[in-house]
Amino acid sequence: MGYSHENEAKANFNDVYTAPTPHAYIAKMARHNYQIGEQARPYCIAAAELLRKNNGEIWPVQMLDVGCSYGIGSAFVRYGCSFEEIIGFFASRAPEDYASCCEVTRMWLNVTSPICNIRSVGLDNSGPAIKFALGSGLLDGGIARDFENPEVMPTEDEQGWIRSCNLLVSTGAIGYVTEKTLNKILPYFGKDHPSDFGPLAVITILRIFDSEPIIDCFKRFGFDFQRVEGIRLPQRDFVDEVERVKVLEILREKGLDASEFEEAGTHYADLYVAAPAEQIDILINEMRSVREQFPPQKIAQPVPR
Ligand SMILES: C[S@@+](CC[C@H](N)C(=O)[O-])C[C@H]1O[C@@H](n2cnc3c(N)ncnc32)[C@H](O)[C@@H]1O
């Protein structure tokens, strides 16, 4: 039950999730070559475009980013920022004072039009991260709650936000977030505007985590949920030898071959998608065609000052 064994092996970044501005979070992620958000970006954009193509103006795309931190997923998908640009912005131009940081980030985002016309809602248990994401305009709606806690249930307003979303994305968050959170989201997800197409989900899950409870949860709520074969994405480098040894041990216990992946020093995640059963093949084919356009490549990141 749960992912406590796997989380014990994984380095803990909790100290940078709750500052008023993203500076420490971005700097720490950059130091460890964190790249899953950017690696997943073309797949999330393709799913958004698929929804738009099929629903037109009837059901505009509204993304629910689960474990959204400071709204960085929205910066990737909606504004087309690269992580390199984000690192550079927070290392040199964004003031550390909360109000000024929100204002300067808002101006920075508004310089160019969004590349993907979506509205963004984020869920994270970090109140400060959600506050910044809303204050800077990265998110239109924010849910600062810990649905892993059995006593916490979505309020009516939160249910409303979840109902209005037709694209669920999550990168780098499964492990912190489990089926307990999804059990509280999925009863509402996409229920506002039932149409012929969607809702859809695009989720990355680290290979050390068991995906079965997530698959079962989506199935319970009427979705088909599948790993997209052949799409394995680097998440971040191991912080040290201790993490490397523990992670490789877990992969061995699970019978997974790490020789072409984690053994070189990087966490890997697989790409999973969810859709109503009759649409899952369309979504999987779309993900495969993205893979052909964006074959795996190392994303180089500058080390922040
Ligand atoms: C590694 S970060 C990933 C952030 C972002 N999705 C990305 O890929 O850049 C993990 C996020 O999960 C959030 N988190 C941890 N526990 C959570 C919970 N119980 N519910 C929602 N979010 C949680 C953390 O606050 C943090 O923002």
The ligand as an SDF file (V2000), in Angstrom:
LIG
                    3D

 27 29  0  0  0  0  0  0  0  0999 V2000
    8.8010   17.3540   -8.3160 C   0  0  0  0  0  0  0  0  0  0  0  0
    7.5210   18.5280   -8.0900 S   0  0  0  0  0  0  0  0  0  0  0  0
    6.7740   18.4850   -9.6920 C   0  0  0  0  0  0  0  0  0  0  0  0
    6.2840   19.8120  -10.1240 C   0  0  0  0  0  0  0  0  0  0  0  0
    5.8210   19.9540  -11.5690 C   0  0  0  0  0  0  0  0  0  0  0  0
    4.7020   19.0780  -11.8550 N   0  0  0  0  0  0  0  0  0  0  0  0
    6.9490   19.7240  -12.5290 C   0  0  0  0  0  0  0  0  0  0  0  0
    7.0720   18.6460  -13.1100 O   0  0  0  0  0  0  0  0  0  0  0  0
    7.7620   20.6430  -12.7050 O   0  0  0  0  0  0  0  0  0  0  0  0
    6.3320   17.6740   -7.0950 C   0  0  0  0  0  0  0  0  0  0  0  0
    5.1580   18.5450   -6.6570 C   0  0  0  0  0  0  0  0  0  0  0  0
    4.2020   17.7210   -5.9830 O   0  0  0  0  0  0  0  0  0  0  0  0
    3.6500   18.4960   -4.9400 C   0  0  0  0  0  0  0  0  0  0  0  0
    3.0110   17.6340   -3.9500 N   0  0  0  0  0  0  0  0  0  0  0  0
    3.5720   16.9170   -2.9600 C   0  0  0  0  0  0  0  0  0  0  0  0
    2.6270   16.3010   -2.2330 N   0  0  0  0  0  0  0  0  0  0  0  0
    1.4240   16.6200   -2.7850 C   0  0  0  0  0  0  0  0  0  0  0  0
    0.0650   16.2980   -2.4870 C   0  0  0  0  0  0  0  0  0  0  0  0
   -0.2460   15.5140   -1.4610 N   0  0  0  0  0  0  0  0  0  0  0  0
   -0.9070   16.8230   -3.2690 N   0  0  0  0  0  0  0  0  0  0  0  0
   -0.5980   17.6340   -4.3110 C   0  0  0  0  0  0  0  0  0  0  0  0
    0.6700   17.9790   -4.6390 N   0  0  0  0  0  0  0  0  0  0  0  0
    1.6690   17.4810   -3.8950 C   0  0  0  0  0  0  0  0  0  0  0  0
    4.8360   19.2770   -4.3880 C   0  0  0  0  0  0  0  0  0  0  0  0
    4.4190   20.3900   -3.6030 O   0  0  0  0  0  0  0  0  0  0  0  0
    5.5420   19.6610   -5.6790 C   0  0  0  0  0  0  0  0  0  0  0  0
    5.0800   20.8880   -6.1600 O   0  0  0  0  0  0  0  0  0  0  0  0
  1  2  1  0
  2  3  1  0
  2 10  1  0
  3  4  1  0
  4  5  1  0
  5  6  1  0
  5  7  1  0
  7  8  2  0
  7  9  1  0
 10 11  1  0
 11 12  1  0
 11 26  1  0
 12 13  1  0
 13 14  1  0
 13 24  1  0
 14 15  1  0
 14 23  1  0
 15 16  2  0
 16 17  1  0
 17 18  1  0
 17 23  2  0
 18 19  1  0
 18 20  2  0
 20 21  1  0
 21 22  2  0
 22 23  1  0
 24 25  1  0
 24 26  1  0
 26 27  1  0
M  CHG  2   2   1   9  -1
M  END
$$$$
